[in-house]
Amino acid sequence: MNRNRILVVILTAGVLTLIYQLFLKPSSPKNEEKNQSLAVKKHSAAFNAHIEMVMKNYLALKDAFVEADTQAVKANAKDFIEALNAIDTVELKKDTASIYNTVIYTLSDLKLNAESILQQHDIKEMRRDFSSLTDMMYPSLFQAIRYEGPTLYLQNCPMAFDDSIAANWISNSAIIVNPYLGKKHPEYKATMLHCGELKDSVSLK
């Protein structure tokens, strides 16, 4: 009798093991596929359109500095702030809390720097705020939101301020057109318009 009970236990254990292996055990390849699909998820068309508008206004701001047009600088700074305010960050809540918070804090800092441009009267000080604004955007904002737009280029002027302090800007062209020295520099005029170097680029991977 004891032997029969032992056989029943063994057979039962075997059947349960087989059922687990065939039907209940998680499949590693499927889990890996699921994780990979999450890693490459795309933003909504609306979100990308908002980011595109932010960059459109940033580039217009950059061009206004090239022309040394302070009225256009302030007008584009206002448009830039409005574009930042229009970004719907709700879908970013689907990501990790650290990424969401990074984006929120960065957007807040960008608005503060753009608002500072509006308070300035000296174009040199406006350009300092523009430099700070650029450094907040690139690369942290682009990495945090997983930028999906056209290729952008990070460019650098080694003598943006006082002929010795470097500053960066973002362009949609690899050709250097310097917003810090620009076309109307009090000393160099337009001779330093193309002074600078390409440092990096960001594009949809």
N, CA, C and O of each residue as an XYZ file, in Angstrom:
820
protein
N       0.820     -1.209      0.000
C       0.000      0.000      0.000
C       0.854      1.260      0.000
O       0.577      2.207     -0.736
N       1.864      1.266      0.805
C       2.769      2.416      0.860
C       3.456      2.627     -0.484
O       3.662      3.754     -0.934
N       3.813      1.471     -1.124
C       4.479      1.571     -2.420
C       3.547      2.214     -3.445
O       3.987      3.028     -4.257
N       2.254      1.853     -3.412
C       1.298      2.441     -4.358
C       1.156      3.947     -4.134
O       1.065      4.734     -5.077
N       1.140      4.317     -2.857
C       1.037      5.752     -2.552
C       2.256      6.513     -3.076
O       2.132      7.621     -3.598
N       3.408      5.915     -2.933
C       4.644      6.558     -3.420
C       4.580      6.732     -4.930
O       4.958      7.779     -5.456
N       4.093      5.687     -5.637
C       3.981      5.765     -7.093
C       3.010      6.867     -7.511
O       3.255      7.596     -8.472
N       1.895      6.976     -6.767
C       0.907      8.014     -7.081
C       1.516      9.401     -6.900
O       1.310     10.287     -7.728
N       2.259      9.583     -5.822
C       2.900     10.882     -5.558
C       3.884     11.222     -6.669
O       3.915     12.347     -7.167
N       4.698     10.216     -7.054
C       5.695     10.448     -8.106
C       5.015     10.823     -9.421
O       5.411     11.777    -10.091
N       3.980     10.051     -9.779
C       3.263     10.317    -11.028
C       2.595     11.699    -10.998
O       2.621     12.444    -11.977
N       2.001     12.012     -9.848
C       1.352     13.329     -9.727
C       2.356     14.463     -9.887
O       2.087     15.449    -10.574
N       3.511     14.317     -9.250
C       4.558     15.340     -9.349
C       5.021     15.484    -10.791
O       5.263     16.588    -11.277
N       5.140     14.322    -11.476
C       5.579     14.370    -12.866
C       4.591     15.093    -13.747
O       4.973     15.902    -14.592
N       3.313     14.799    -13.548
C       2.267     15.450    -14.348
C       2.248     16.955    -14.094
O       2.144     17.748    -15.029
N       2.348     17.342    -12.822
C       2.346     18.769    -12.487
C       3.546     19.498    -13.094
O       3.427     20.624    -13.576
N       4.700     18.833    -13.059
C       5.903     19.420    -13.662
C       5.715     19.618    -15.150
O       6.097     20.654    -15.695
N       5.118     18.617    -15.822
C       4.896     18.704    -17.271
C       3.934     19.837    -17.603
O       4.151     20.597    -18.547
N       2.862     19.941    -16.810
C       1.889     21.021    -17.030
C       2.558     22.385    -16.870
O       2.315     23.295    -17.663
N       3.395     22.525    -15.852
C       4.081     23.798    -15.617
C       4.983     24.161    -16.794
O       4.985     25.295    -17.274
N       5.763     23.150    -17.252
C       6.703     23.390    -18.345
C       5.988     23.800    -19.626
O       6.448     24.676    -20.359
N       4.829     23.139    -19.887
C       4.139     23.368    -21.157
C       3.259     24.613    -21.146
O       3.136     25.297    -22.161
N       2.646     24.909    -19.998
C       1.615     25.935    -20.013
C       1.843     27.119    -19.080
O       1.364     28.221    -19.346
N       2.562     26.899    -18.004
C       2.643     27.943    -16.976
C       3.975     28.668    -16.910
O       4.014     29.817    -16.471
N       5.071     28.042    -17.331
C       6.390     28.656    -17.205
C       6.513     29.860    -18.141
O       6.211     29.736    -19.328
N       6.952     31.029    -17.637
C       7.116     32.212    -18.496
C       8.131     31.942    -19.593
O       9.114     31.228    -19.396
N       7.871     32.527    -20.750
C       8.780     32.351    -21.891
C       9.733     33.523    -21.976
O       9.293     34.659    -22.159
N      11.025     33.278    -21.849
C      12.027     34.350    -21.857
C      12.034     35.157    -23.141
O      12.070     36.386    -23.075
N      12.001     34.514    -24.326
C      12.027     35.306    -25.560
C      10.886     36.300    -25.653
O      11.083     37.426    -26.111
N       9.660     35.890    -25.212
C       8.532     36.805    -25.285
C       8.719     37.976    -24.352
O       8.394     39.112    -24.696
N       9.250     37.701    -23.153
C       9.503     38.798    -22.215
C      10.527     39.764    -22.769
O      10.361     40.978    -22.653
N      11.587     39.243    -23.371
C      12.619     40.094    -23.941
C      12.050     40.938    -25.069
O      12.381     42.116    -25.204
N      11.176     40.316    -25.894
C      10.575     41.056    -26.994
C       9.726     42.199    -26.469
O       9.729     43.296    -27.027
N       8.987     41.930    -25.376
C       8.157     42.970    -24.780
C       9.006     44.121    -24.279
O       8.660     45.282    -24.495
N      10.119     43.818    -23.607
C      10.993     44.872    -23.101
C      11.582     45.696    -24.237
O      11.686     46.918    -24.130
N      11.967     45.036    -25.319
C      12.542     45.756    -26.448
C      11.519     46.685    -27.072
O      11.856     47.807    -27.449
N      10.272     46.238    -27.188
C       9.248     47.075    -27.805
C       8.989     48.327    -26.974
O       8.718     49.395    -27.524
N       9.074     48.199    -25.639
C       8.903     49.367    -24.788
C      10.049     50.350    -24.963
O       9.851     51.563    -24.894
N      11.242     49.826    -25.188
C      12.423     50.689    -25.298
C      12.406     51.540    -26.555
O      13.040     52.595    -26.583
N      11.707     51.120    -27.587
C      11.721     51.866    -28.848
C      10.373     52.518    -29.141
O      10.107     52.895    -30.282
N       9.531     52.653    -28.138
C       8.215     53.243    -28.360
C       8.344     54.674    -28.865
O       9.309     55.368    -28.543
N       7.371     55.111    -29.655
C       7.380     56.430    -30.265
C       6.434     57.369    -29.525
O       5.510     56.940    -28.833
N       6.697     58.676    -29.694
C       5.785     59.667    -29.148
C       4.594     59.833    -30.076
O       4.616     59.391    -31.225
N       3.556     60.476    -29.563
C       2.395     60.785    -30.395
C       2.763     61.878    -31.393
O       3.715     62.631    -31.189
N       1.995     61.951    -32.468
C       2.221     62.984    -33.484
C       2.051     64.374    -32.877
O       2.766     65.308    -33.239
N       1.093     64.507    -31.944
C       0.851     65.806    -31.309
C       2.051     66.246    -30.478
O       2.445     67.411    -30.519
N       2.633     65.310    -29.720
C       3.796     65.650    -28.900
C       4.962     66.087    -29.787
O       5.606     67.100    -29.513
N       5.231     65.328    -30.844
C       6.327     65.675    -31.743
C       6.088     67.012    -32.435
O       7.035     67.753    -32.694
N       4.831     67.325    -32.736
C       4.510     68.617    -33.351
C       4.829     69.767    -32.399
O       5.291     70.824    -32.829
N       4.579     69.560    -31.100
C       4.900     70.593    -30.105
C       6.409     70.802    -30.003
O       6.882     71.936    -29.920
N       7.161     69.701    -30.009
C       8.622     69.822    -29.949
C       9.151     70.507    -31.207
O      10.081     71.311    -31.142
N       8.553     70.183    -32.343
C       8.960     70.832    -33.604
C       8.718     72.337    -33.538
O       9.531     73.117    -34.035
N       7.608     72.749    -32.930
C       7.319     74.178    -32.795
C       8.311     74.850    -31.838
O       8.730     75.982    -32.079
N       8.682     74.168    -30.768
C       9.706     74.706    -29.861
C      10.997     74.955    -30.627
O      11.614     76.012    -30.494
N      11.404     73.970    -31.433
C      12.656     74.122    -32.183
C      12.537     75.197    -33.261
O      13.501     75.914    -33.527
N      11.381     75.312    -33.876
C      11.177     76.361    -34.881
C      11.384     77.738    -34.266
O      12.026     78.603    -34.862
N      10.839     77.936    -33.076
C      10.980     79.231    -32.409
C      12.390     79.442    -31.867
O      12.896     80.564    -31.864
N      13.027     78.360    -31.409
C      14.420     78.474    -30.972
C      15.297     78.906    -32.147
O      16.127     79.804    -32.004
N      15.119     78.281    -33.289
C      15.943     78.607    -34.465
C      15.683     80.030    -34.944
O      16.602     80.711    -35.399
N      14.443     80.479    -34.845
C      14.139     81.868    -35.196
C      14.815     82.833    -34.218
O      15.288     83.900    -34.609
N      14.854     82.442    -32.948
C      15.558     83.240    -31.935
C      17.042     83.307    -32.259
O      17.654     84.372    -32.181
N      17.614     82.174    -32.621
C      19.026     82.126    -33.006
C      19.304     83.037    -34.200
O      20.302     83.758    -34.210
N      18.431     83.009    -35.200
C      18.611     83.848    -36.395
C      18.499     85.328    -36.063
O      19.183     86.153    -36.668
N      17.638     85.671    -35.102
C      17.510     87.071    -34.692
C      18.795     87.563    -34.037
O      19.167     88.726    -34.191
N      19.474     86.681    -33.308
C      20.773     87.051    -32.736
C      21.828     87.231    -33.831
O      22.694     88.099    -33.719
N      21.762     86.430    -34.868
C      22.684     86.598    -36.004
C      22.534     87.998    -36.586
O      23.520     88.646    -36.939
N      21.288     88.456    -36.680
C      21.013     89.786    -37.243
C      21.175     90.902    -36.216
O      21.096     92.081    -36.559
N      21.403     90.527    -34.949
C      21.511     91.508    -33.855
C      20.265     92.382    -33.774
O      20.356     93.580    -33.507
N      19.107     91.782    -34.004
C      17.820     92.487    -33.999
C      17.133     92.216    -32.655
O      16.502     91.175    -32.473
N      17.260     93.145    -31.734
C      16.751     92.912    -30.373
C      15.226     92.812    -30.322
O      14.679     92.083    -29.494
N      14.542     93.538    -31.198
C      13.081     93.431    -31.233
C      12.658     92.035    -31.678
O      11.750     91.440    -31.098
N      13.315     91.522    -32.703
C      13.011     90.169    -33.180
C      13.413     89.137    -32.138
O      12.740     88.119    -31.980
N      14.511     89.393    -31.422
C      14.939     88.491    -30.351
C      13.826     88.357    -29.320
O      13.474     87.242    -28.934
N      13.274     89.463    -28.873
C      12.239     89.419    -27.846
C      10.939     88.808    -28.363
O      10.258     88.078    -27.642
N      10.603     89.108    -29.607
C       9.386     88.532    -30.184
C       9.496     87.009    -30.266
O       8.543     86.293    -29.960
N      10.658     86.528    -30.679
C      10.855     85.083    -30.798
C      11.013     84.408    -29.437
O      10.667     83.238    -29.271
N      11.542     85.158    -28.462
C      11.617     84.618    -27.101
C      10.209     84.388    -26.548
O       9.958     83.389    -25.874
N       9.297     85.311    -26.833
C       7.900     85.145    -26.403
C       7.272     83.921    -27.075
O       6.586     83.129    -26.429
N       7.517     83.779    -28.381
C       6.978     82.628    -29.110
C       7.551     81.316    -28.571
O       6.858     80.301    -28.498
N       8.817     81.361    -28.199
C       9.478     80.186    -27.645
C       8.816     79.774    -26.331
O       8.573     78.589    -26.102
N       8.524     80.744    -25.474
C       7.866     80.471    -24.193
C       6.481     79.875    -24.430
O       6.090     78.915    -23.767
N       5.740     80.449    -25.377
C       4.405     79.934    -25.681
C       4.470     78.493    -26.183
O       3.620     77.670    -25.840
N       5.478     78.196    -26.992
C       5.637     76.832    -27.500
C       5.972     75.856    -26.375
O       5.494     74.722    -26.369
N       6.794     76.299    -25.423
C       7.102     75.452    -24.262
C       5.848     75.175    -23.441
O       5.626     74.051    -22.990
N       5.030     76.210    -23.251
C       3.804     76.053    -22.460
C       2.801     75.125    -23.141
O       1.953     74.527    -22.479
N       2.901     75.009    -24.463
C       1.941     74.198    -25.217
C       2.267     72.706    -25.187
O       1.428     71.883    -25.554
N       3.473     72.354    -24.756
C       3.865     70.939    -24.744
C       2.989     70.166    -23.760
O       2.895     70.521    -22.585
N       2.357     69.116    -24.249
C       1.550     68.243    -23.398
C       2.457     67.133    -22.863
O       2.836     66.217    -23.593
N       2.789     67.230    -21.600
C       3.735     66.276    -21.007
C       3.042     65.057    -20.399
O       3.698     64.217    -19.784
N       1.734     64.956    -20.563
C       0.992     63.856    -19.928
C       1.520     62.504    -20.361
O       1.687     61.608    -19.534
N       1.787     62.344    -21.666
C       2.224     61.029    -22.135
C       3.597     60.642    -21.591
O       3.950     59.463    -21.589
N       4.376     61.626    -21.128
C       5.673     61.309    -20.539
C       5.532     60.638    -19.177
O       6.485     60.044    -18.673
N       4.343     60.734    -18.581
C       4.118     60.073    -17.300
C       4.151     58.549    -17.429
O       4.282     57.833    -16.436
N       4.030     58.067    -18.667
C       4.117     56.629    -18.898
C       5.546     56.135    -18.721
O       5.781     54.938    -18.558
N       6.487     57.053    -18.753
C       7.894     56.702    -18.596
C       8.251     56.707    -17.108
O       7.370     56.793    -16.253
N       9.536     56.614    -16.811
C       9.963     56.602    -15.411
C       9.773     57.983    -14.785
O       9.756     58.999    -15.480
N       9.634     57.997    -13.473
C       9.446     59.263    -12.757
C      10.648     60.171    -12.936
O      10.490     61.389    -13.023
N      11.856     59.602    -12.994
C      13.063     60.419    -13.125
C      13.094     61.143    -14.471
O      13.479     62.309    -14.545
N      12.688     60.447    -15.532
C      12.663     61.078    -16.848
C      11.594     62.167    -16.889
O      11.844     63.268    -17.379
N      10.426     61.865    -16.383
C       9.343     62.856    -16.362
C       9.759     64.101    -15.588
O       9.552     65.221    -16.056
N      10.341     63.914    -14.414
C      10.770     65.056    -13.602
C      11.874     65.851    -14.290
O      11.887     67.080    -14.224
N      12.794     65.161    -14.946
C      13.864     65.852    -15.676
C      13.283     66.780    -16.729
O      13.712     67.927    -16.858
N      12.312     66.288    -17.480
C      11.689     67.101    -18.526
C      10.964     68.296    -17.919
O      11.098     69.416    -18.411
N      10.203     68.069    -16.862
C       9.442     69.158    -16.235
C      10.376     70.241    -15.710
O      10.140     71.427    -15.939
N      11.426     69.845    -15.012
C      12.370     70.823    -14.467
C      13.100     71.569    -15.584
O      13.330     72.774    -15.482
N      13.461     70.854    -16.642
C      14.173     71.488    -17.755
C      13.283     72.504    -18.462
O      13.732     73.601    -18.794
N      12.034     72.143    -18.692
C      11.106     73.082    -19.333
C      10.939     74.339    -18.477
O      10.870     75.450    -19.002
N      10.877     74.156    -17.174
C      10.747     75.308    -16.271
C      11.972     76.213    -16.368
O      11.841     77.435    -16.438
N      13.165     75.612    -16.372
C      14.403     76.403    -16.472
C      14.514     77.099    -17.823
O      14.999     78.228    -17.901
N      14.071     76.438    -18.882
C      14.103     77.056    -20.216
C      13.220     78.299    -20.245
O      13.599     79.326    -20.808
N      12.046     78.198    -19.636
C      11.143     79.346    -19.604
C      11.738     80.502    -18.801
O      11.599     81.664    -19.182
N      12.397     80.180    -17.698
C      13.020     81.228    -16.886
C      14.092     81.975    -17.674
O      14.185     83.200    -17.594
N      14.904     81.236    -18.438
C      15.955     81.882    -19.234
C      15.370     82.693    -20.380
O      15.865     83.775    -20.694
N      14.325     82.177    -21.002
C      13.682     82.929    -22.085
C      13.016     84.193    -21.533
O      13.048     85.247    -22.169
N      12.420     84.080    -20.355
C      11.818     85.258    -19.721
C      12.873     86.289    -19.347
O      12.616     87.492    -19.390
N      14.071     85.813    -18.978
C      15.159     86.733    -18.662
C      15.587     87.522    -19.903
O      15.942     88.696    -19.806
N      15.550     86.874    -21.057
C      15.865     87.578    -22.309
C      14.921     88.772    -22.485
O      15.334     89.848    -22.918
N      13.658     88.561    -22.142
C      12.664     89.634    -22.301
C      12.948     90.816    -21.382
O      12.540     91.938    -21.680
N      13.641     90.581    -20.272
C      13.920     91.646    -19.308
C      15.179     92.429    -19.631
O      15.403     93.510    -19.087
N      16.012     91.875    -20.527
C      17.306     92.493    -20.823
C      17.171     93.612    -21.858
O      16.252     93.623    -22.676
N      18.110     94.544    -21.796
C      18.176     95.622    -22.792
C      19.475     95.556    -23.589
O      19.548     96.066    -24.707
N      20.484     94.936    -23.020
C      21.784     94.787    -23.670
C      21.798     93.451    -24.415
O      21.546     92.404    -23.819
N      22.092     93.488    -25.712
C      22.070     92.256    -26.498
C      23.118     91.252    -26.017
O      22.938     90.045    -26.181
N      24.187     91.732    -25.437
C      25.201     90.823    -24.909
C      24.621     89.980    -23.775
O      24.880     88.780    -23.691
N      23.833     90.616    -22.901
C      23.200     89.886    -21.805
C      22.120     88.936    -22.335
O      21.937     87.839    -21.807
N      21.418     89.360    -23.368
C      20.444     88.480    -24.009
C      21.131     87.225    -24.534
O      20.617     86.114    -24.404
N      22.302     87.427    -25.127
C      23.053     86.287    -25.671
C      23.542     85.359    -24.555
O      23.628     84.148    -24.758
N      23.858     85.900    -23.404
C      24.255     85.042    -22.278
C      23.088     84.142    -21.857
O      23.274     82.957    -21.583
N      21.889     84.718    -21.810
C      20.709     83.911    -21.482
C      20.459     82.864    -22.563
O      20.073     81.734    -22.264
N      20.679     83.238    -23.804
C      20.506     82.300    -24.916
C      21.503     81.148    -24.803
O      21.169     80.000    -25.098
N      22.715     81.456    -24.379
C      23.733     80.425    -24.178
C      23.306     79.450    -23.078
O      23.428     78.236    -23.237
N      22.807     79.987    -21.967
C      22.343     79.132    -20.868
C      21.158     78.283    -21.299
O      21.074     77.102    -20.961
N      20.256     78.882    -22.038
C      19.092     78.180    -22.545
C      19.507     77.006    -23.434
O      18.960     75.908    -23.330
N      20.482     77.257    -24.306
C      20.980     76.206    -25.203
C      21.571     75.044    -24.407
O      21.309     73.882    -24.717
N      22.359     75.349    -23.395
C      23.011     74.297    -22.607
C      21.995     73.453    -21.845
O      22.264     72.290    -21.542
N      20.843     74.017    -21.533
C      19.791     73.247    -20.876
C      19.082     72.305    -21.852
O      18.613     71.231    -21.476
N      19.016     72.733    -23.100
C      18.331     71.919    -24.101
C      19.186     70.752    -24.586
O      18.678     69.657    -24.824
N      20.465     70.992    -24.726
C      21.336     70.021    -25.396
C      22.472     69.580    -24.486
O      23.296     70.415    -24.110
N      22.553     68.325    -24.121
C      21.753     67.217    -24.657
C      20.598     66.764    -23.753
O      19.801     65.922    -24.168
N      20.486     67.299    -22.526
C      19.600     66.677    -21.533
C      18.143     66.604    -21.984
O      17.511     65.557    -21.845
N      17.596     67.701    -22.522
C      16.188     67.677    -22.927
C      15.976     66.684    -24.070
O      15.020     65.909    -24.049
N      16.860     66.706    -25.060
C      16.707     65.819    -26.213
C      16.802     64.353    -25.809
O      16.078     63.509    -26.339
N      17.687     64.057    -24.879
C      17.824     62.681    -24.406
C      16.621     62.261    -23.578
O      16.139     61.136    -23.706
N      16.138     63.153    -22.736
C      15.026     62.811    -21.854
C      13.741     62.545    -22.634
O      12.998     61.618    -22.311
N      13.476     63.357    -23.663
C      12.237     63.170    -24.424
C      12.419     62.187    -25.571
O      11.461     61.890    -26.285
N      13.626     61.680    -25.760
C      13.935     60.789    -26.893
C      13.517     61.475    -28.193
O      12.587     61.044    -28.873
N      14.222     62.540    -28.514
C      13.931     63.400    -29.667
C      13.742     62.590    -30.943
O      14.531     61.692    -31.239
N      12.693     62.911    -31.698
C      12.339     62.151    -32.898
C      12.240     63.025    -34.146
O      11.675     62.604    -35.155
N      12.788     64.242    -34.081
C      12.657     65.160    -35.214
C      13.843     65.128    -36.164
O      14.683     64.232    -36.084
N      13.915     66.110    -37.068
C      15.018     66.195    -38.031
C      16.353     66.384    -37.317
O      16.391     66.795    -36.157
N      17.436     66.087    -38.007
C      18.774     66.215    -37.429
C      19.066     67.659    -37.042
O      18.779     68.592    -37.792
N      19.639     67.820    -35.862
C      20.066     69.122    -35.366
C      21.557     69.056    -35.044
O      22.106     67.982    -34.802
N      22.201     70.225    -35.045
C      23.652     70.281    -34.856
C      24.004     71.198    -33.696
O      23.491     72.312    -33.593
N      24.878     70.723    -32.829
C      25.409     71.552    -31.750
C      26.685     72.205    -32.249
O      27.620     71.523    -32.667
N      26.719     73.531    -32.203
C      27.864     74.289    -32.701
C      28.408     75.197    -31.607
O      27.703     75.523    -30.651
N      29.650     75.598    -31.751
C      30.337     76.296    -30.666
C      31.160     77.457    -31.190
O      31.855     77.345    -32.200
N      31.067     78.575    -30.484
C      31.935     79.728    -30.744
C      32.928     79.823    -29.586
O      32.508     79.997    -28.442
N      34.231     79.716    -29.849
C      35.222     79.732    -28.772
C      35.448     81.113    -28.158
O      36.084     81.232    -27.111
N      34.923     82.159    -28.811
C      35.173     83.528    -28.338
C      33.881     84.335    -28.301
O      33.856     85.506    -28.679
N      32.820     83.702    -27.845
C      31.502     84.333    -27.856
C      31.429     85.573    -26.977
O      30.812     86.572    -27.348
N      32.066     85.502    -25.807
C      32.010     86.618    -24.866
C      33.422     87.055    -24.486
O      34.243     86.254    -24.038
N      33.674     88.318    -24.672
C      34.974     88.922    -24.315
C      36.143     88.228    -25.009
O      37.250     88.183    -24.471
N      35.901     87.692    -26.188
C      36.939     87.048    -27.013
C      37.583     85.833    -26.347
O      38.584     85.318    -26.845
N      37.021     85.366    -25.225
C      37.690     84.265    -24.525
C      36.735     83.233    -23.935
O      37.168     82.148    -23.544
N      35.459     83.547    -23.864
C      34.490     82.633    -23.259
C      33.659     81.986    -24.356
O      33.052     82.674    -25.176
N      33.636     80.668    -24.364
C      32.934     79.924    -25.409
C      31.442     79.825    -25.107
O      31.014     79.960    -23.961
N      30.668     79.589    -26.148
C      29.225     79.387    -25.995
C      28.718     78.520    -27.141
O      29.263     78.544    -28.244
N      27.664     77.753    -26.862
C      27.085     76.844    -27.847
C      25.778     77.384    -28.399
O      25.147     78.256    -27.802
N      25.384     76.855    -29.542
C      24.041     77.065    -30.068
C      23.646     75.845    -30.890
O      24.495     75.036    -31.264
N      22.355     75.721    -31.167
C      21.824     74.605    -31.945
C      21.375     75.127    -33.296
O      20.776     76.199    -33.390
N      21.665     74.368    -34.341
C      21.283     74.768    -35.697
C      20.674     73.580    -36.429
O      20.922     72.426    -36.079
N      19.883     73.874    -37.441
C      19.356     72.797    -38.293
C      20.212     72.621    -39.545
O      19.835     71.902    -40.470
N      21.370     73.287    -39.563
C      22.314     73.165    -40.667
C      23.719     72.982    -40.108
O      24.059     73.545    -39.067
N      24.527     72.195    -40.800
C      25.909     71.997    -40.361
C      26.776     73.214    -40.662
O      27.885     73.325    -40.140
N      26.286     74.125    -41.494
C      27.041     75.350    -41.837
C      27.032     76.300    -40.641
O      25.983     76.545    -40.045
N      28.195     76.828    -40.296
C      28.326     77.738    -39.153
C      27.823     79.131    -39.503
O      28.327     79.769    -40.427
N      26.829     79.596    -38.762
C      26.384     80.993    -38.833
C      26.242     81.446    -37.382
O      25.281     81.082    -36.704
N      27.187     82.229    -36.917
C      27.400     82.494    -35.495
C      26.421     83.528    -34.924
O      26.430     84.678    -35.363
N      25.577     83.146    -33.954
C      24.641     84.102    -33.360
C      25.258     84.981    -32.272
O      24.633     85.942    -31.824
N      26.471     84.659    -31.849
C      27.118     85.441    -30.784
C      27.948     86.599    -31.347
O      28.004     87.673    -30.747
N      28.582     86.385    -32.480
C      29.352     87.458    -33.117
C      28.526     88.107    -34.228
O      28.597     89.319    -34.428
N      27.748     87.309    -34.943
C      26.740     87.828    -35.858
C      27.232     88.717    -36.979
O      28.420     88.754    -37.299
N      26.291     89.430    -37.563
C      26.590     90.285    -38.724
C      26.962     91.710    -38.336
O      27.483     92.461    -39.161
N      26.700     92.087    -37.093
C      26.860     93.505    -36.726
C      27.682     93.667    -35.451
O      27.376     94.509    -34.606
N      28.716     92.861    -35.324
C      29.571     92.963    -34.136
C      30.239     94.339    -34.119
O      30.698     94.815    -35.158
N      30.297     94.981    -32.952
C      30.860     96.341    -32.891
C      32.317     96.416    -33.329
O      32.761     97.466    -33.795
N      33.060     95.345    -33.194
C      34.476     95.353    -33.589
C      34.719     94.586    -34.880
O      35.414     95.078    -35.770
N      34.157     93.392    -34.993
C      34.474     92.524    -36.133
C      33.514     92.676    -37.302
O      33.750     92.133    -38.381
N      32.418     93.423    -37.084
C      31.372     93.536    -38.105
C      30.888     92.126    -38.462
O      30.494     91.365    -37.577
N      30.915     91.773    -39.757
C      30.431     90.446    -40.158
C      31.567     89.479    -40.474
O      31.337     88.389    -40.998
N      32.788     89.882    -40.156
C      33.940     89.059    -40.554
C      34.035     87.755    -39.768
O      34.702     86.817    -40.205
N      33.363     87.685    -38.595
C      33.428     86.481    -37.770
C      32.119     85.681    -37.828
O      31.867     84.812    -36.993
N      31.301     85.994    -38.826
C      29.991     85.364    -38.925
C      30.077     83.845    -39.000
O      29.221     83.147    -38.456
N      31.091     83.337    -39.659
C      31.230     81.889    -39.833
C      32.318     81.294    -38.933
O      32.849     80.217    -39.204
N      32.632     82.014    -37.871
C      33.597     81.518    -36.899
C      32.908     80.530    -35.966
O      31.845     80.825    -35.420
N      33.507     79.364    -35.783
C      32.945     78.373    -34.882
C      33.241     76.971    -35.362
O      33.921     76.772    -36.368
N      32.719     76.000    -34.627
C      32.960     74.606    -34.997
C      31.755     73.747    -34.677
O      30.958     74.065    -33.793
N      31.637     72.661    -35.404
C      30.589     71.680    -35.174
C      31.048     70.731    -34.082
O      32.122     70.139    -34.183
N      30.234     70.581    -33.027
C      30.637     69.746    -31.897
C      29.894     68.413    -31.825
O      30.457     67.403    -31.403
N      28.628     68.418    -32.237
C      27.839     67.200    -32.071
C      26.577     67.325    -32.910
O      26.305     68.375    -33.491
N      25.813     66.248    -32.967
C      24.523     66.286    -33.661
C      23.571     65.345    -32.946
O      23.992     64.425    -32.244
N      22.283     65.589    -33.134
C      21.265     64.718    -32.573
C      20.277     64.414    -33.679
O      19.882     65.308    -34.428
N      19.880     63.165    -33.786
C      18.922     62.768    -34.809
C      18.167     61.553    -34.338
O      18.556     60.899    -33.370
N      17.065     61.249    -35.038
C      16.280     60.079    -34.711
C      17.081     58.835    -34.971
O      17.574     58.622    -36.079
N      17.215     57.998    -33.938
C      17.986     56.764    -34.064
C      17.089     55.652    -34.584
O      17.545     54.523    -34.763
